[in-house]
């Protein structure tokens, strides 16, 4: 994703805002487009999370003995070789996320962004919304555990996003 595509998303969100309001414009931009990038970055970070222990004391079972330099070097080289794509993906996604944040801030008032995020919206990039409101009102199965976990995950992600727009 490049800066032109991000600007295009922002322009489309502004068009949606003119027709349907700020909440819908930001739902498209943050909930659908930016949310996907943020989620991909978070997933990539999680893949790398335990490769390099923060503290030997916290990760006694998984740490390499400090005295064995050859093993440490081998481990580092193996990690770099096997996870090179993930490291590159993280770098690329961090750049895209920074561009997205900058463009969103230039396109919308910070107060509108904060109000939108404070409403704890569902992130539409992963949401399977009902086709119409009448289907939702009909008798049907209640929320599944997957739905509940998805909503909780959305709340946690939105809470993290709020920190990016303060």
Secondary structure, DSSP 8 states (H G I E B T S, - for coil): --HHHHHHHHHHHHHHHHHH-HHHHHIIIIIIIIHHHHHHHHHHHHHHTTTS-S-TTTTTTT---TT-HHHHHHHHHHHHHHTHHHHHHHHHHHHHHHHHHHHHHHHS-HHHHHHHHHT----TTS----SSHHHHHSS-----HHHHHHHHHHHHHHHHHHHHT-
